[in-house]
Amino acid sequence: MGADAFGLMLGDPRLWSIVGLSLSISLSAVAVAALIGLPLGALLALTRFPGRNLAIVVLNALMGLPPVLVGLTIYLLLSRSGPLGAWGLLFTREAMIIAQAVLVTPIIAALTRQAVADLWEEYRDELTALHLGPMARAGALLWDARFRLVTAALAGFGRAAAEVGAVMIVGGNIDGFTRTMTTTIALETSKGDLPLAVALGLILMLVVLGVNGLVWVIARRGERNDGIIRSDPLRGA
């Protein structure tokens, strides 16, 4: 079985088309989530309004949204009898991007809020003395927190790439059209086609490990940029 799995990884165009589809959907979802989550997180960090603390609590809670609940909600919205049924997005890649973006946005927004809030505490006096407006403050702090924000986006990508419940519900797991790595693994395992499931599982594991490694590298670079590298007895060994 292991040899068959590696054989598929080396030369099966169907397998790599599934991998390409999965990555394109997850990357698109992260891009959409970043467009929403970055300004939302900065807004919550820099503004004061009634119910702000409740909004932060809710945002943090949404980081653990159950994927099947998200999938069901979007399914009901996009179904023919739903309010967005006329858009015809159900069982399409766009629906899958929406589902993953809903899951990833709270992660990026919450991590952005924390990063910007920490920097605001540090640079409050300087930014206040410069008489910068809210948008300028947010832009300056988002730029200063760019390394942490990249790690937040990568964390969101890891969540999106490994997700199965929501995309299976709204995408329909259609062969050659909406079948991703995770949904294929679930389907092929139930059918007993273990070589394909194992091959995709190995690729998915490599993707997740690569993302986590990239997060570590970027975090270390951010620490060097800020001049706050802690002493490491193994460093330089």
VENSULDA-V497721 format. One record per residue. N is the residue number from 1. RES is the residue in one letter. PSI is psi as a letter, one per 30 degrees, with the letter a starting at -180 (none if undefined). D_FIRST is the distance of its C-alpha to the first C-alpha in whole Angstrom. Layout:
n=N res=RES psi=PSI d_first=D_FIRST
n=N res=RES psi=PSI d_first=D_FIRST
//
This chain:
n=1 res=M psi=e d_first=0
n=2 res=G psi=e d_first=4
n=3 res=A psi=e d_first=5
n=4 res=D psi=e d_first=5
n=5 res=A psi=e d_first=6
n=6 res=F psi=e d_first=9
n=7 res=G psi=e d_first=10
n=8 res=L psi=e d_first=11
n=9 res=M psi=f d_first=12
n=10 res=L psi=f d_first=14
n=11 res=G psi=g d_first=16
n=12 res=D psi=j d_first=15
n=13 res=P psi=e d_first=19
n=14 res=R psi=e d_first=18
n=15 res=L psi=e d_first=16
n=16 res=W psi=f d_first=19
n=17 res=S psi=e d_first=21
n=18 res=I psi=e d_first=20
n=19 res=V psi=e d_first=20
n=20 res=G psi=e d_first=23
n=21 res=L psi=e d_first=25
n=22 res=S psi=e d_first=24
n=23 res=L psi=e d_first=25
n=24 res=S psi=e d_first=28
n=25 res=I psi=e d_first=29
n=26 res=S psi=e d_first=29
n=27 res=L psi=e d_first=31
n=28 res=S psi=e d_first=33
n=29 res=A psi=e d_first=33
n=30 res=V psi=e d_first=34
n=31 res=A psi=e d_first=37
n=32 res=V psi=e d_first=39
n=33 res=A psi=e d_first=38
n=34 res=A psi=e d_first=40
n=35 res=L psi=e d_first=43
n=36 res=I psi=e d_first=43
n=37 res=G psi=e d_first=42
n=38 res=L psi=e d_first=44
n=39 res=P psi=e d_first=48
n=40 res=L psi=e d_first=47
n=41 res=G psi=e d_first=46
n=42 res=A psi=e d_first=49
n=43 res=L psi=e d_first=52
n=44 res=L psi=f d_first=51
n=45 res=A psi=e d_first=51
n=46 res=L psi=f d_first=55
n=47 res=T psi=l d_first=57
n=48 res=R psi=k d_first=58
n=49 res=F psi=l d_first=59
n=50 res=P psi=k d_first=59
n=51 res=G psi=g d_first=56
n=52 res=R psi=e d_first=54
n=53 res=N psi=e d_first=53
n=54 res=L psi=e d_first=52
n=55 res=A psi=e d_first=50
n=56 res=I psi=e d_first=48
n=57 res=V psi=e d_first=47
n=58 res=V psi=e d_first=46
n=59 res=L psi=e d_first=44
n=60 res=N psi=e d_first=42
n=61 res=A psi=e d_first=41
n=62 res=L psi=f d_first=40
n=63 res=M psi=f d_first=37
n=64 res=G psi=g d_first=35
n=65 res=L psi=k d_first=35
n=66 res=P psi=k d_first=33
n=67 res=P psi=e d_first=31
n=68 res=V psi=e d_first=31
n=69 res=L psi=e d_first=35
n=70 res=V psi=e d_first=35
n=71 res=G psi=e d_first=33
n=72 res=L psi=e d_first=35
n=73 res=T psi=e d_first=38
n=74 res=I psi=e d_first=37
n=75 res=Y psi=e d_first=37
n=76 res=L psi=e d_first=40
n=77 res=L psi=e d_first=42
n=78 res=L psi=f d_first=40
n=79 res=S psi=l d_first=40
n=80 res=R psi=e d_first=43
n=81 res=S psi=f d_first=45
n=82 res=G psi=l d_first=44
n=83 res=P psi=f d_first=47
n=84 res=L psi=g d_first=45
n=85 res=G psi=f d_first=43
n=86 res=A psi=f d_first=46
n=87 res=W psi=f d_first=43
n=88 res=G psi=h d_first=41
n=89 res=L psi=f d_first=38
n=90 res=L psi=k d_first=36
n=91 res=F psi=h d_first=32
n=92 res=T psi=l d_first=33
n=93 res=R psi=e d_first=31
n=94 res=E psi=e d_first=35
n=95 res=A psi=e d_first=34
n=96 res=M psi=e d_first=31
n=97 res=I psi=e d_first=33
n=98 res=I psi=e d_first=36
n=99 res=A psi=e d_first=33
n=100 res=Q psi=e d_first=32
n=101 res=A psi=e d_first=35
n=102 res=V psi=e d_first=37
n=103 res=L psi=e d_first=34
n=104 res=V psi=e d_first=35
n=105 res=T psi=e d_first=38
n=106 res=P psi=e d_first=39
n=107 res=I psi=e d_first=37
n=108 res=I psi=e d_first=39
n=109 res=A psi=e d_first=42
n=110 res=A psi=e d_first=42
n=111 res=L psi=e d_first=41
n=112 res=T psi=e d_first=44
n=113 res=R psi=e d_first=46
n=114 res=Q psi=e d_first=46
n=115 res=A psi=e d_first=46
n=116 res=V psi=e d_first=49
n=117 res=A psi=e d_first=51
n=118 res=D psi=e d_first=50
n=119 res=L psi=e d_first=52
n=120 res=W psi=e d_first=54
n=121 res=E psi=e d_first=56
n=122 res=E psi=e d_first=56
n=123 res=Y psi=g d_first=57
n=124 res=R psi=e d_first=59
n=125 res=D psi=e d_first=63
n=126 res=E psi=e d_first=62
n=127 res=L psi=e d_first=61
n=128 res=T psi=e d_first=64
n=129 res=A psi=f d_first=66
n=130 res=L psi=f d_first=65
n=131 res=H psi=h d_first=66
n=132 res=L psi=k d_first=62
n=133 res=G psi=l d_first=61
n=134 res=P psi=e d_first=58
n=135 res=M psi=e d_first=56
n=136 res=A psi=e d_first=57
n=137 res=R psi=e d_first=56
n=138 res=A psi=e d_first=53
n=139 res=G psi=e d_first=52
n=140 res=A psi=e d_first=53
n=141 res=L psi=e d_first=51
n=142 res=L psi=e d_first=48
n=143 res=W psi=e d_first=48
n=144 res=D psi=f d_first=49
n=145 res=A psi=g d_first=46
n=146 res=R psi=e d_first=44
n=147 res=F psi=e d_first=41
n=148 res=R psi=e d_first=41
n=149 res=L psi=e d_first=41
n=150 res=V psi=e d_first=38
n=151 res=T psi=e d_first=36
n=152 res=A psi=e d_first=37
n=153 res=A psi=e d_first=35
n=154 res=L psi=e d_first=32
n=155 res=A psi=e d_first=32
n=156 res=G psi=e d_first=32
n=157 res=F psi=e d_first=30
n=158 res=G psi=e d_first=27
n=159 res=R psi=e d_first=28
n=160 res=A psi=e d_first=28
n=161 res=A psi=e d_first=25
n=162 res=A psi=g d_first=23
n=163 res=E psi=k d_first=25
n=164 res=V psi=e d_first=24
n=165 res=G psi=e d_first=27
n=166 res=A psi=e d_first=29
n=167 res=V psi=f d_first=28
n=168 res=M psi=e d_first=26
n=169 res=I psi=e d_first=30
n=170 res=V psi=f d_first=32
n=171 res=G psi=f d_first=29
n=172 res=G psi=f d_first=28
n=173 res=N psi=h d_first=24
n=174 res=I psi=k d_first=25
n=175 res=D psi=k d_first=23
n=176 res=G psi=g d_first=24
n=177 res=F psi=e d_first=27
n=178 res=T psi=g d_first=26
n=179 res=R psi=j d_first=22
n=180 res=T psi=l d_first=21
n=181 res=M psi=e d_first=18
n=182 res=T psi=e d_first=19
n=183 res=T psi=e d_first=20
n=184 res=T psi=e d_first=17
n=185 res=I psi=e d_first=15
n=186 res=A psi=e d_first=17
n=187 res=L psi=e d_first=17
n=188 res=E psi=e d_first=14
n=189 res=T psi=e d_first=13
n=190 res=S psi=f d_first=16
n=191 res=K psi=f d_first=15
n=192 res=G psi=g d_first=12
n=193 res=D psi=i d_first=10
n=194 res=L psi=e d_first=7
n=195 res=P psi=e d_first=6
n=196 res=L psi=e d_first=9
n=197 res=A psi=e d_first=10
n=198 res=V psi=e d_first=8
n=199 res=A psi=e d_first=10
n=200 res=L psi=e d_first=13
n=201 res=G psi=e d_first=13
n=202 res=L psi=e d_first=13
n=203 res=I psi=e d_first=16
n=204 res=L psi=e d_first=18
n=205 res=M psi=e d_first=18
n=206 res=L psi=e d_first=19
n=207 res=V psi=e d_first=21
n=208 res=V psi=e d_first=23
n=209 res=L psi=e d_first=23
n=210 res=G psi=e d_first=25
n=211 res=V psi=e d_first=27
n=212 res=N psi=e d_first=28
n=213 res=G psi=e d_first=28
n=214 res=L psi=e d_first=31
n=215 res=V psi=e d_first=33
n=216 res=W psi=e d_first=33
n=217 res=V psi=e d_first=35
n=218 res=I psi=e d_first=37
n=219 res=A psi=e d_first=38
n=220 res=R psi=e d_first=39
n=221 res=R psi=e d_first=41
n=222 res=G psi=e d_first=43
n=223 res=E psi=e d_first=44
n=224 res=R psi=e d_first=45
n=225 res=N psi=e d_first=47
n=226 res=D psi=f d_first=48
n=227 res=G psi=h d_first=49
n=228 res=I psi=h d_first=48
n=229 res=I psi=k d_first=45
n=230 res=R psi=l d_first=45
n=231 res=S psi=k d_first=46
n=232 res=D psi=j d_first=42
n=233 res=P psi=f d_first=43
n=234 res=L psi=f d_first=40
n=235 res=R psi=k d_first=41
n=236 res=G psi=f d_first=41
n=237 res=A psi=none d_first=40
//
